[in-house]
Structures are given as structure tokens and as C-alpha cells.
Amino acid sequence: MVRPSKKTTLFRGFGSDKQTQVASVLKMVHEALQEKGYNPVGQIVGYLLSGDPTYITSHRNARTLIGTVERDELLEELVTKYLKR
């Protein structure tokens, strides 16, 4: 039986340049999903949970764009923006 560690794992964030790139990708993907009539939030959540790129439309190259960013980077950007509100 493997016992979980009682120590907290430290996650080191990404630099501000990377955050700007991630934010830009999220905005472009959001716009492309909206243009195609999808619910952008639902589609992005589906992608983040599953890793399945088919949740993201290929319209305006959105699927390729979101693939340039790691899912943990996307999550970090979303949580950071949410907590700064």
C-alpha cells in the first residue's frame, strides 16, 4: 500500500511572458468557439478535464493554438485571473 506524503508539493508558477501567451490563446479559442455557436466555457472545461482536443473547434486554428499550451498552464491562468477578481 502506498501512503500519500504528508508534505505539501510546491508548484512553481510560470513567468509573466508565459501568462500573457496563455491568456492570449484562451481569448482566441474562446472567440473561435463563440463564432461557431458553441458554449466556450463548457467546451474549454471539457478539454481541460479530458485532454481531448476535439472539444475545441478547428475554426480559426483554435485547436492547434490550444495545443501549444499545456493544460496545467491553462488552469493556472484561469485560477489566477479568477482569484484576482
PyMOL Python script that loads the backbone (N, CA, C, O; Angstrom):
from pymol import cmd

cmd.read_pdbstr("""\
ATOM      1  N   MET A   1       0.845  -1.180   0.000  1.00  0.00           N
ATOM      2  CA  MET A   1       0.000   0.000   0.000  1.00  0.00           C
ATOM      3  C   MET A   1       0.893   1.247   0.000  1.00  0.00           C
ATOM      4  O   MET A   1       1.793   1.374   0.830  1.00  0.00           O
ATOM      5  N   VAL A   2       0.638   2.144  -0.920  1.00  0.00           N
ATOM      6  CA  VAL A   2       1.397   3.387  -0.999  1.00  0.00           C
ATOM      7  C   VAL A   2       0.687   4.441  -0.166  1.00  0.00           C
ATOM      8  O   VAL A   2      -0.501   4.705  -0.353  1.00  0.00           O
ATOM      9  N   ARG A   3       1.420   5.029   0.741  1.00  0.00           N
ATOM     10  CA  ARG A   3       0.839   6.080   1.588  1.00  0.00           C
ATOM     11  C   ARG A   3       1.156   7.444   0.987  1.00  0.00           C
ATOM     12  O   ARG A   3       2.290   7.701   0.583  1.00  0.00           O
ATOM     13  N   PRO A   4       0.163   8.308   0.930  1.00  0.00           N
ATOM     14  CA  PRO A   4       0.420   9.650   0.397  1.00  0.00           C
ATOM     15  C   PRO A   4       1.345  10.429   1.336  1.00  0.00           C
ATOM     16  O   PRO A   4       1.309  10.264   2.555  1.00  0.00           O
ATOM     17  N   SER A   5       2.153  11.262   0.743  1.00  0.00           N
ATOM     18  CA  SER A   5       3.062  12.099   1.519  1.00  0.00           C
ATOM     19  C   SER A   5       2.262  13.143   2.287  1.00  0.00           C
ATOM     20  O   SER A   5       1.246  13.640   1.801  1.00  0.00           O
ATOM     21  N   LYS A   6       2.721  13.469   3.477  1.00  0.00           N
ATOM     22  CA  LYS A   6       2.043  14.500   4.269  1.00  0.00           C
ATOM     23  C   LYS A   6       2.593  15.875   3.975  1.00  0.00           C
ATOM     24  O   LYS A   6       2.100  16.875   4.497  1.00  0.00           O
ATOM     25  N   LYS A   7       3.608  15.927   3.146  1.00  0.00           N
ATOM     26  CA  LYS A   7       4.195  17.222   2.792  1.00  0.00           C
ATOM     27  C   LYS A   7       3.444  17.819   1.608  1.00  0.00           C
ATOM     28  O   LYS A   7       2.974  17.102   0.724  1.00  0.00           O
ATOM     29  N   THR A   8       3.342  19.123   1.608  1.00  0.00           N
ATOM     30  CA  THR A   8       2.702  19.826   0.508  1.00  0.00           C
ATOM     31  C   THR A   8       3.693  19.980  -0.635  1.00  0.00           C
ATOM     32  O   THR A   8       4.838  20.377  -0.423  1.00  0.00           O
ATOM     33  N   THR A   9       3.255  19.670  -1.831  1.00  0.00           N
ATOM     34  CA  THR A   9       4.092  19.840  -3.002  1.00  0.00           C
ATOM     35  C   THR A   9       4.025  21.297  -3.420  1.00  0.00           C
ATOM     36  O   THR A   9       2.938  21.868  -3.508  1.00  0.00           O
ATOM     37  N   LEU A  10       5.163  21.899  -3.677  1.00  0.00           N
ATOM     38  CA  LEU A  10       5.219  23.298  -4.085  1.00  0.00           C
ATOM     39  C   LEU A  10       5.164  23.386  -5.599  1.00  0.00           C
ATOM     40  O   LEU A  10       5.976  22.786  -6.303  1.00  0.00           O
ATOM     41  N   PHE A  11       4.204  24.134  -6.083  1.00  0.00           N
ATOM     42  CA  PHE A  11       4.065  24.346  -7.523  1.00  0.00           C
ATOM     43  C   PHE A  11       4.661  25.693  -7.866  1.00  0.00           C
ATOM     44  O   PHE A  11       4.231  26.721  -7.343  1.00  0.00           O
ATOM     45  N   ARG A  12       5.626  25.691  -8.721  1.00  0.00           N
ATOM     46  CA  ARG A  12       6.258  26.940  -9.147  1.00  0.00           C
ATOM     47  C   ARG A  12       5.531  27.458 -10.379  1.00  0.00           C
ATOM     48  O   ARG A  12       5.410  26.756 -11.383  1.00  0.00           O
ATOM     49  N   GLY A  13       5.053  28.678 -10.292  1.00  0.00           N
ATOM     50  CA  GLY A  13       4.282  29.271 -11.376  1.00  0.00           C
ATOM     51  C   GLY A  13       5.123  29.593 -12.590  1.00  0.00           C
ATOM     52  O   GLY A  13       6.342  29.426 -12.589  1.00  0.00           O
ATOM     53  N   PHE A  14       4.463  30.048 -13.603  1.00  0.00           N
ATOM     54  CA  PHE A  14       5.115  30.404 -14.852  1.00  0.00           C
ATOM     55  C   PHE A  14       5.387  31.909 -14.861  1.00  0.00           C
ATOM     56  O   PHE A  14       4.757  32.664 -14.121  1.00  0.00           O
ATOM     57  N   GLY A  15       6.317  32.332 -15.692  1.00  0.00           N
ATOM     58  CA  GLY A  15       6.656  33.746 -15.798  1.00  0.00           C
ATOM     59  C   GLY A  15       5.541  34.552 -16.434  1.00  0.00           C
ATOM     60  O   GLY A  15       4.615  33.994 -17.023  1.00  0.00           O
ATOM     61  N   SER A  16       5.634  35.868 -16.312  1.00  0.00           N
ATOM     62  CA  SER A  16       4.571  36.740 -16.826  1.00  0.00           C
ATOM     63  C   SER A  16       4.468  36.688 -18.346  1.00  0.00           C
ATOM     64  O   SER A  16       3.377  36.868 -18.888  1.00  0.00           O
ATOM     65  N   ASP A  17       5.583  36.446 -19.055  1.00  0.00           N
ATOM     66  CA  ASP A  17       5.512  36.314 -20.512  1.00  0.00           C
ATOM     67  C   ASP A  17       4.664  35.114 -20.905  1.00  0.00           C
ATOM     68  O   ASP A  17       3.855  35.191 -21.829  1.00  0.00           O
ATOM     69  N   LYS A  18       4.851  34.024 -20.209  1.00  0.00           N
ATOM     70  CA  LYS A  18       4.085  32.807 -20.484  1.00  0.00           C
ATOM     71  C   LYS A  18       2.608  33.037 -20.146  1.00  0.00           C
ATOM     72  O   LYS A  18       1.729  32.573 -20.871  1.00  0.00           O
ATOM     73  N   GLN A  19       2.334  33.748 -19.054  1.00  0.00           N
ATOM     74  CA  GLN A  19       0.950  34.036 -18.676  1.00  0.00           C
ATOM     75  C   GLN A  19       0.260  34.863 -19.752  1.00  0.00           C
ATOM     76  O   GLN A  19      -0.914  34.646 -20.052  1.00  0.00           O
ATOM     77  N   THR A  20       0.984  35.803 -20.328  1.00  0.00           N
ATOM     78  CA  THR A  20       0.422  36.632 -21.394  1.00  0.00           C
ATOM     79  C   THR A  20       0.090  35.772 -22.606  1.00  0.00           C
ATOM     80  O   THR A  20      -0.964  35.944 -23.218  1.00  0.00           O
ATOM     81  N   GLN A  21       0.979  34.847 -22.956  1.00  0.00           N
ATOM     82  CA  GLN A  21       0.743  33.952 -24.086  1.00  0.00           C
ATOM     83  C   GLN A  21      -0.474  33.062 -23.820  1.00  0.00           C
ATOM     84  O   GLN A  21      -1.320  32.884 -24.696  1.00  0.00           O
ATOM     85  N   VAL A  22      -0.557  32.513 -22.629  1.00  0.00           N
ATOM     86  CA  VAL A  22      -1.665  31.633 -22.271  1.00  0.00           C
ATOM     87  C   VAL A  22      -2.986  32.398 -22.316  1.00  0.00           C
ATOM     88  O   VAL A  22      -3.974  31.893 -22.848  1.00  0.00           O
ATOM     89  N   ALA A  23      -3.011  33.598 -21.770  1.00  0.00           N
ATOM     90  CA  ALA A  23      -4.222  34.422 -21.781  1.00  0.00           C
ATOM     91  C   ALA A  23      -4.654  34.717 -23.215  1.00  0.00           C
ATOM     92  O   ALA A  23      -5.843  34.685 -23.529  1.00  0.00           O
ATOM     93  N   SER A  24      -3.699  35.000 -24.068  1.00  0.00           N
ATOM     94  CA  SER A  24      -3.990  35.288 -25.466  1.00  0.00           C
ATOM     95  C   SER A  24      -4.594  34.072 -26.167  1.00  0.00           C
ATOM     96  O   SER A  24      -5.567  34.200 -26.910  1.00  0.00           O
ATOM     97  N   VAL A  25      -4.025  32.908 -25.932  1.00  0.00           N
ATOM     98  CA  VAL A  25      -4.545  31.677 -26.525  1.00  0.00           C
ATOM     99  C   VAL A  25      -5.974  31.422 -26.044  1.00  0.00           C
ATOM    100  O   VAL A  25      -6.850  31.092 -26.844  1.00  0.00           O
ATOM    101  N   LEU A  26      -6.207  31.573 -24.753  1.00  0.00           N
ATOM    102  CA  LEU A  26      -7.556  31.361 -24.220  1.00  0.00           C
ATOM    103  C   LEU A  26      -8.569  32.309 -24.860  1.00  0.00           C
ATOM    104  O   LEU A  26      -9.680  31.898 -25.195  1.00  0.00           O
ATOM    105  N   LYS A  27      -8.193  33.563 -25.028  1.00  0.00           N
ATOM    106  CA  LYS A  27      -9.108  34.537 -25.641  1.00  0.00           C
ATOM    107  C   LYS A  27      -9.421  34.165 -27.082  1.00  0.00           C
ATOM    108  O   LYS A  27     -10.576  34.226 -27.503  1.00  0.00           O
ATOM    109  N   MET A  28      -8.390  33.777 -27.848  1.00  0.00           N
ATOM    110  CA  MET A  28      -8.604  33.422 -29.256  1.00  0.00           C
ATOM    111  C   MET A  28      -9.461  32.170 -29.389  1.00  0.00           C
ATOM    112  O   MET A  28     -10.334  32.100 -30.254  1.00  0.00           O
ATOM    113  N   VAL A  29      -9.213  31.179 -28.530  1.00  0.00           N
ATOM    114  CA  VAL A  29     -10.003  29.947 -28.557  1.00  0.00           C
ATOM    115  C   VAL A  29     -11.452  30.247 -28.163  1.00  0.00           C
ATOM    116  O   VAL A  29     -12.386  29.732 -28.778  1.00  0.00           O
ATOM    117  N   HIS A  30     -11.632  31.067 -27.156  1.00  0.00           N
ATOM    118  CA  HIS A  30     -12.973  31.466 -26.717  1.00  0.00           C
ATOM    119  C   HIS A  30     -13.738  32.116 -27.869  1.00  0.00           C
ATOM    120  O   HIS A  30     -14.894  31.775 -28.120  1.00  0.00           O
ATOM    121  N   GLU A  31     -13.101  33.042 -28.560  1.00  0.00           N
ATOM    122  CA  GLU A  31     -13.746  33.742 -29.681  1.00  0.00           C
ATOM    123  C   GLU A  31     -14.114  32.775 -30.798  1.00  0.00           C
ATOM    124  O   GLU A  31     -15.204  32.865 -31.362  1.00  0.00           O
ATOM    125  N   ALA A  32     -13.212  31.849 -31.121  1.00  0.00           N
ATOM    126  CA  ALA A  32     -13.475  30.887 -32.192  1.00  0.00           C
ATOM    127  C   ALA A  32     -14.650  29.982 -31.831  1.00  0.00           C
ATOM    128  O   ALA A  32     -15.503  29.705 -32.675  1.00  0.00           O
ATOM    129  N   LEU A  33     -14.699  29.526 -30.595  1.00  0.00           N
ATOM    130  CA  LEU A  33     -15.813  28.681 -30.152  1.00  0.00           C
ATOM    131  C   LEU A  33     -17.132  29.452 -30.206  1.00  0.00           C
ATOM    132  O   LEU A  33     -18.156  28.919 -30.633  1.00  0.00           O
ATOM    133  N   GLN A  34     -17.095  30.696 -29.773  1.00  0.00           N
ATOM    134  CA  GLN A  34     -18.292  31.534 -29.799  1.00  0.00           C
ATOM    135  C   GLN A  34     -18.783  31.739 -31.229  1.00  0.00           C
ATOM    136  O   GLN A  34     -19.979  31.637 -31.502  1.00  0.00           O
ATOM    137  N   GLU A  35     -17.858  32.026 -32.138  1.00  0.00           N
ATOM    138  CA  GLU A  35     -18.216  32.240 -33.543  1.00  0.00           C
ATOM    139  C   GLU A  35     -18.899  31.027 -34.157  1.00  0.00           C
ATOM    140  O   GLU A  35     -19.775  31.168 -35.010  1.00  0.00           O
ATOM    141  N   LYS A  36     -18.501  29.840 -33.724  1.00  0.00           N
ATOM    142  CA  LYS A  36     -19.085  28.622 -34.264  1.00  0.00           C
ATOM    143  C   LYS A  36     -20.358  28.210 -33.532  1.00  0.00           C
ATOM    144  O   LYS A  36     -20.971  27.201 -33.879  1.00  0.00           O
ATOM    145  N   GLY A  37     -20.764  28.983 -32.521  1.00  0.00           N
ATOM    146  CA  GLY A  37     -22.019  28.731 -31.831  1.00  0.00           C
ATOM    147  C   GLY A  37     -21.925  27.768 -30.658  1.00  0.00           C
ATOM    148  O   GLY A  37     -22.947  27.306 -30.150  1.00  0.00           O
ATOM    149  N   TYR A  38     -20.711  27.464 -30.226  1.00  0.00           N
ATOM    150  CA  TYR A  38     -20.533  26.573 -29.076  1.00  0.00           C
ATOM    151  C   TYR A  38     -20.559  27.372 -27.775  1.00  0.00           C
ATOM    152  O   TYR A  38     -20.395  28.592 -27.778  1.00  0.00           O
ATOM    153  N   ASN A  39     -20.767  26.671 -26.671  1.00  0.00           N
ATOM    154  CA  ASN A  39     -20.633  27.267 -25.345  1.00  0.00           C
ATOM    155  C   ASN A  39     -19.137  27.205 -25.004  1.00  0.00           C
ATOM    156  O   ASN A  39     -18.637  26.136 -24.652  1.00  0.00           O
ATOM    157  N   PRO A  40     -18.415  28.326 -25.102  1.00  0.00           N
ATOM    158  CA  PRO A  40     -16.959  28.296 -24.911  1.00  0.00           C
ATOM    159  C   PRO A  40     -16.521  27.747 -23.558  1.00  0.00           C
ATOM    160  O   PRO A  40     -15.553  26.991 -23.478  1.00  0.00           O
ATOM    161  N   VAL A  41     -17.228  28.124 -22.498  1.00  0.00           N
ATOM    162  CA  VAL A  41     -16.835  27.664 -21.166  1.00  0.00           C
ATOM    163  C   VAL A  41     -16.960  26.145 -21.087  1.00  0.00           C
ATOM    164  O   VAL A  41     -16.035  25.468 -20.637  1.00  0.00           O
ATOM    165  N   GLY A  42     -18.083  25.616 -21.517  1.00  0.00           N
ATOM    166  CA  GLY A  42     -18.297  24.166 -21.478  1.00  0.00           C
ATOM    167  C   GLY A  42     -17.274  23.409 -22.307  1.00  0.00           C
ATOM    168  O   GLY A  42     -16.764  22.371 -21.883  1.00  0.00           O
ATOM    169  N   GLN A  43     -16.976  23.928 -23.484  1.00  0.00           N
ATOM    170  CA  GLN A  43     -16.017  23.250 -24.367  1.00  0.00           C
ATOM    171  C   GLN A  43     -14.607  23.280 -23.788  1.00  0.00           C
ATOM    172  O   GLN A  43     -13.887  22.283 -23.845  1.00  0.00           O
ATOM    173  N   ILE A  44     -14.213  24.420 -23.232  1.00  0.00           N
ATOM    174  CA  ILE A  44     -12.869  24.532 -22.650  1.00  0.00           C
ATOM    175  C   ILE A  44     -12.760  23.645 -21.412  1.00  0.00           C
ATOM    176  O   ILE A  44     -11.732  23.000 -21.202  1.00  0.00           O
ATOM    177  N   VAL A  45     -13.801  23.607 -20.598  1.00  0.00           N
ATOM    178  CA  VAL A  45     -13.799  22.724 -19.425  1.00  0.00           C
ATOM    179  C   VAL A  45     -13.677  21.270 -19.874  1.00  0.00           C
ATOM    180  O   VAL A  45     -12.895  20.510 -19.303  1.00  0.00           O
ATOM    181  N   GLY A  46     -14.435  20.881 -20.881  1.00  0.00           N
ATOM    182  CA  GLY A  46     -14.344  19.522 -21.408  1.00  0.00           C
ATOM    183  C   GLY A  46     -12.931  19.185 -21.843  1.00  0.00           C
ATOM    184  O   GLY A  46     -12.426  18.096 -21.568  1.00  0.00           O
ATOM    185  N   TYR A  47     -12.302  20.121 -22.520  1.00  0.00           N
ATOM    186  CA  TYR A  47     -10.916  19.918 -22.956  1.00  0.00           C
ATOM    187  C   TYR A  47      -9.975  19.790 -21.759  1.00  0.00           C
ATOM    188  O   TYR A  47      -9.132  18.894 -21.719  1.00  0.00           O
ATOM    189  N   LEU A  48     -10.122  20.677 -20.798  1.00  0.00           N
ATOM    190  CA  LEU A  48      -9.230  20.652 -19.629  1.00  0.00           C
ATOM    191  C   LEU A  48      -9.371  19.355 -18.838  1.00  0.00           C
ATOM    192  O   LEU A  48      -8.375  18.808 -18.365  1.00  0.00           O
ATOM    193  N   LEU A  49     -10.590  18.861 -18.691  1.00  0.00           N
ATOM    194  CA  LEU A  49     -10.813  17.633 -17.927  1.00  0.00           C
ATOM    195  C   LEU A  49     -10.350  16.378 -18.657  1.00  0.00           C
ATOM    196  O   LEU A  49      -9.823  15.451 -18.041  1.00  0.00           O
ATOM    197  N   SER A  50     -10.548  16.354 -19.965  1.00  0.00           N
ATOM    198  CA  SER A  50     -10.283  15.122 -20.718  1.00  0.00           C
ATOM    199  C   SER A  50      -8.949  15.129 -21.475  1.00  0.00           C
ATOM    200  O   SER A  50      -8.343  14.081 -21.695  1.00  0.00           O
ATOM    201  N   GLY A  51      -8.507  16.321 -21.868  1.00  0.00           N
ATOM    202  CA  GLY A  51      -7.325  16.402 -22.724  1.00  0.00           C
ATOM    203  C   GLY A  51      -7.651  16.113 -24.179  1.00  0.00           C
ATOM    204  O   GLY A  51      -6.756  16.082 -25.024  1.00  0.00           O
ATOM    205  N   ASP A  52      -8.923  15.902 -24.477  1.00  0.00           N
ATOM    206  CA  ASP A  52      -9.362  15.576 -25.835  1.00  0.00           C
ATOM    207  C   ASP A  52      -9.494  16.861 -26.655  1.00  0.00           C
ATOM    208  O   ASP A  52     -10.363  17.685 -26.373  1.00  0.00           O
ATOM    209  N   PRO A  53      -8.646  17.036 -27.659  1.00  0.00           N
ATOM    210  CA  PRO A  53      -8.671  18.275 -28.446  1.00  0.00           C
ATOM    211  C   PRO A  53      -9.929  18.465 -29.289  1.00  0.00           C
ATOM    212  O   PRO A  53     -10.173  19.560 -29.795  1.00  0.00           O
ATOM    213  N   THR A  54     -10.736  17.404 -29.448  1.00  0.00           N
ATOM    214  CA  THR A  54     -11.946  17.572 -30.256  1.00  0.00           C
ATOM    215  C   THR A  54     -13.001  18.422 -29.561  1.00  0.00           C
ATOM    216  O   THR A  54     -14.005  18.776 -30.179  1.00  0.00           O
ATOM    217  N   TYR A  55     -12.798  18.756 -28.301  1.00  0.00           N
ATOM    218  CA  TYR A  55     -13.682  19.715 -27.632  1.00  0.00           C
ATOM    219  C   TYR A  55     -13.492  21.121 -28.194  1.00  0.00           C
ATOM    220  O   TYR A  55     -14.355  21.984 -28.029  1.00  0.00           O
ATOM    221  N   ILE A  56     -12.373  21.345 -28.852  1.00  0.00           N
ATOM    222  CA  ILE A  56     -12.038  22.671 -29.379  1.00  0.00           C
ATOM    223  C   ILE A  56     -12.189  22.646 -30.901  1.00  0.00           C
ATOM    224  O   ILE A  56     -11.677  21.750 -31.573  1.00  0.00           O
ATOM    225  N   THR A  57     -12.888  23.627 -31.424  1.00  0.00           N
ATOM    226  CA  THR A  57     -13.094  23.726 -32.863  1.00  0.00           C
ATOM    227  C   THR A  57     -11.774  23.981 -33.589  1.00  0.00           C
ATOM    228  O   THR A  57     -10.836  24.550 -33.029  1.00  0.00           O
ATOM    229  N   SER A  58     -11.726  23.550 -34.834  1.00  0.00           N
ATOM    230  CA  SER A  58     -10.544  23.851 -35.646  1.00  0.00           C
ATOM    231  C   SER A  58     -10.693  25.218 -36.330  1.00  0.00           C
ATOM    232  O   SER A  58      -9.764  25.703 -36.976  1.00  0.00           O
ATOM    233  N   HIS A  59     -11.869  25.829 -36.178  1.00  0.00           N
ATOM    234  CA  HIS A  59     -12.130  27.160 -36.735  1.00  0.00           C
ATOM    235  C   HIS A  59     -11.086  28.156 -36.220  1.00  0.00           C
ATOM    236  O   HIS A  59     -10.779  28.197 -35.028  1.00  0.00           O
ATOM    237  N   ARG A  60     -10.564  28.936 -37.122  1.00  0.00           N
ATOM    238  CA  ARG A  60      -9.536  29.946 -36.798  1.00  0.00           C
ATOM    239  C   ARG A  60      -8.306  29.329 -36.113  1.00  0.00           C
ATOM    240  O   ARG A  60      -7.608  29.985 -35.340  1.00  0.00           O
ATOM    241  N   ASN A  61      -8.063  28.044 -36.424  1.00  0.00           N
ATOM    242  CA  ASN A  61      -6.878  27.349 -35.928  1.00  0.00           C
ATOM    243  C   ASN A  61      -6.869  27.200 -34.400  1.00  0.00           C
ATOM    244  O   ASN A  61      -5.805  27.052 -33.799  1.00  0.00           O
ATOM    245  N   ALA A  62      -8.047  27.238 -33.776  1.00  0.00           N
ATOM    246  CA  ALA A  62      -8.144  27.217 -32.315  1.00  0.00           C
ATOM    247  C   ALA A  62      -7.613  25.918 -31.718  1.00  0.00           C
ATOM    248  O   ALA A  62      -6.967  25.937 -30.670  1.00  0.00           O
ATOM    249  N   ARG A  63      -7.878  24.799 -32.371  1.00  0.00           N
ATOM    250  CA  ARG A  63      -7.427  23.512 -31.838  1.00  0.00           C
ATOM    251  C   ARG A  63      -5.902  23.437 -31.809  1.00  0.00           C
ATOM    252  O   ARG A  63      -5.317  22.948 -30.843  1.00  0.00           O
ATOM    253  N   THR A  64      -5.276  23.914 -32.851  1.00  0.00           N
ATOM    254  CA  THR A  64      -3.814  23.934 -32.895  1.00  0.00           C
ATOM    255  C   THR A  64      -3.264  24.898 -31.851  1.00  0.00           C
ATOM    256  O   THR A  64      -2.282  24.595 -31.172  1.00  0.00           O
ATOM    257  N   LEU A  65      -3.898  26.053 -31.728  1.00  0.00           N
ATOM    258  CA  LEU A  65      -3.450  27.051 -30.748  1.00  0.00           C
ATOM    259  C   LEU A  65      -3.489  26.514 -29.322  1.00  0.00           C
ATOM    260  O   LEU A  65      -2.525  26.661 -28.571  1.00  0.00           O
ATOM    261  N   ILE A  66      -4.604  25.892 -28.951  1.00  0.00           N
ATOM    262  CA  ILE A  66      -4.715  25.417 -27.572  1.00  0.00           C
ATOM    263  C   ILE A  66      -3.728  24.282 -27.307  1.00  0.00           C
ATOM    264  O   ILE A  66      -3.320  24.059 -26.167  1.00  0.00           O
ATOM    265  N   GLY A  67      -3.353  23.578 -28.352  1.00  0.00           N
ATOM    266  CA  GLY A  67      -2.368  22.512 -28.211  1.00  0.00           C
ATOM    267  C   GLY A  67      -0.956  23.009 -27.949  1.00  0.00           C
ATOM    268  O   GLY A  67      -0.080  22.227 -27.576  1.00  0.00           O
ATOM    269  N   THR A  68      -0.728  24.308 -28.143  1.00  0.00           N
ATOM    270  CA  THR A  68       0.606  24.874 -27.901  1.00  0.00           C
ATOM    271  C   THR A  68       0.837  25.192 -26.427  1.00  0.00           C
ATOM    272  O   THR A  68       1.942  25.553 -26.022  1.00  0.00           O
ATOM    273  N   VAL A  69      -0.224  25.051 -25.631  1.00  0.00           N
ATOM    274  CA  VAL A  69      -0.153  25.381 -24.212  1.00  0.00           C
ATOM    275  C   VAL A  69      -0.508  24.133 -23.403  1.00  0.00           C
ATOM    276  O   VAL A  69      -1.473  23.436 -23.719  1.00  0.00           O
ATOM    277  N   GLU A  70       0.257  23.861 -22.380  1.00  0.00           N
ATOM    278  CA  GLU A  70      -0.029  22.718 -21.506  1.00  0.00           C
ATOM    279  C   GLU A  70      -1.305  22.993 -20.705  1.00  0.00           C
ATOM    280  O   GLU A  70      -1.593  24.139 -20.361  1.00  0.00           O
ATOM    281  N   ARG A  71      -2.056  21.949 -20.415  1.00  0.00           N
ATOM    282  CA  ARG A  71      -3.307  22.126 -19.676  1.00  0.00           C
ATOM    283  C   ARG A  71      -3.071  22.710 -18.287  1.00  0.00           C
ATOM    284  O   ARG A  71      -3.894  23.485 -17.800  1.00  0.00           O
ATOM    285  N   ASP A  72      -1.969  22.356 -17.644  1.00  0.00           N
ATOM    286  CA  ASP A  72      -1.710  22.930 -16.313  1.00  0.00           C
ATOM    287  C   ASP A  72      -1.456  24.428 -16.407  1.00  0.00           C
ATOM    288  O   ASP A  72      -1.773  25.171 -15.478  1.00  0.00           O
ATOM    289  N   GLU A  73      -0.883  24.879 -17.528  1.00  0.00           N
ATOM    290  CA  GLU A  73      -0.677  26.312 -17.730  1.00  0.00           C
ATOM    291  C   GLU A  73      -2.012  27.028 -17.919  1.00  0.00           C
ATOM    292  O   GLU A  73      -2.214  28.130 -17.410  1.00  0.00           O
ATOM    293  N   LEU A  74      -2.912  26.393 -18.650  1.00  0.00           N
ATOM    294  CA  LEU A  74      -4.243  26.967 -18.833  1.00  0.00           C
ATOM    295  C   LEU A  74      -4.974  27.072 -17.494  1.00  0.00           C
ATOM    296  O   LEU A  74      -5.581  28.097 -17.185  1.00  0.00           O
ATOM    297  N   LEU A  75      -4.910  26.011 -16.716  1.00  0.00           N
ATOM    298  CA  LEU A  75      -5.558  26.024 -15.404  1.00  0.00           C
ATOM    299  C   LEU A  75      -4.967  27.089 -14.493  1.00  0.00           C
ATOM    300  O   LEU A  75      -5.698  27.786 -13.790  1.00  0.00           O
ATOM    301  N   GLU A  76      -3.645  27.216 -14.505  1.00  0.00           N
ATOM    302  CA  GLU A  76      -3.016  28.236 -13.663  1.00  0.00           C
ATOM    303  C   GLU A  76      -3.494  29.632 -14.051  1.00  0.00           C
ATOM    304  O   GLU A  76      -3.792  30.455 -13.185  1.00  0.00           O
ATOM    305  N   GLU A  77      -3.565  29.892 -15.333  1.00  0.00           N
ATOM    306  CA  GLU A  77      -4.022  31.203 -15.800  1.00  0.00           C
ATOM    307  C   GLU A  77      -5.466  31.453 -15.368  1.00  0.00           C
ATOM    308  O   GLU A  77      -5.793  32.541 -14.893  1.00  0.00           O
ATOM    309  N   LEU A  78      -6.314  30.469 -15.529  1.00  0.00           N
ATOM    310  CA  LEU A  78      -7.720  30.628 -15.156  1.00  0.00           C
ATOM    311  C   LEU A  78      -7.890  30.861 -13.662  1.00  0.00           C
ATOM    312  O   LEU A  78      -8.661  31.732 -13.258  1.00  0.00           O
ATOM    313  N   VAL A  79      -7.192  30.106 -12.848  1.00  0.00           N
ATOM    314  CA  VAL A  79      -7.304  30.269 -11.395  1.00  0.00           C
ATOM    315  C   VAL A  79      -6.741  31.616 -10.971  1.00  0.00           C
ATOM    316  O   VAL A  79      -7.324  32.297 -10.127  1.00  0.00           O
ATOM    317  N   THR A  80      -5.617  32.002 -11.548  1.00  0.00           N
ATOM    318  CA  THR A  80      -5.007  33.295 -11.218  1.00  0.00           C
ATOM    319  C   THR A  80      -5.948  34.450 -11.526  1.00  0.00           C
ATOM    320  O   THR A  80      -6.151  35.337 -10.697  1.00  0.00           O
ATOM    321  N   LYS A  81      -6.520  34.432 -12.721  1.00  0.00           N
ATOM    322  CA  LYS A  81      -7.446  35.505 -13.111  1.00  0.00           C
ATOM    323  C   LYS A  81      -8.688  35.504 -12.227  1.00  0.00           C
ATOM    324  O   LYS A  81      -9.179  36.565 -11.841  1.00  0.00           O
ATOM    325  N   TYR A  82      -9.193  34.325 -11.908  1.00  0.00           N
ATOM    326  CA  TYR A  82     -10.387  34.229 -11.085  1.00  0.00           C
ATOM    327  C   TYR A  82     -10.121  34.806  -9.688  1.00  0.00           C
ATOM    328  O   TYR A  82     -10.939  35.561  -9.164  1.00  0.00           O
ATOM    329  N   LEU A  83      -9.000  34.457  -9.096  1.00  0.00           N
ATOM    330  CA  LEU A  83      -8.691  34.899  -7.733  1.00  0.00           C
ATOM    331  C   LEU A  83      -8.345  36.388  -7.669  1.00  0.00           C
ATOM    332  O   LEU A  83      -8.463  36.999  -6.607  1.00  0.00           O
ATOM    333  N   LYS A  84      -7.926  36.975  -8.776  1.00  0.00           N
ATOM    334  CA  LYS A  84      -7.603  38.401  -8.796  1.00  0.00           C
ATOM    335  C   LYS A  84      -8.846  39.277  -8.941  1.00  0.00           C
ATOM    336  O   LYS A  84      -8.766  40.496  -8.784  1.00  0.00           O
ATOM    337  N   ARG A  85      -9.976  38.673  -9.234  1.00  0.00           N
ATOM    338  CA  ARG A  85     -11.229  39.442  -9.408  1.00  0.00           C
ATOM    339  C   ARG A  85     -11.636  40.089  -8.129  1.00  0.00           C
ATOM    340  O   ARG A  85     -12.658  40.773  -8.080  1.00  0.00           O
TER     341      ARG A  85
END
""", "prot")
cmd.dss("prot")
cmd.show_as("cartoon", "prot")
cmd.util.cbc("prot")
cmd.orient("prot")
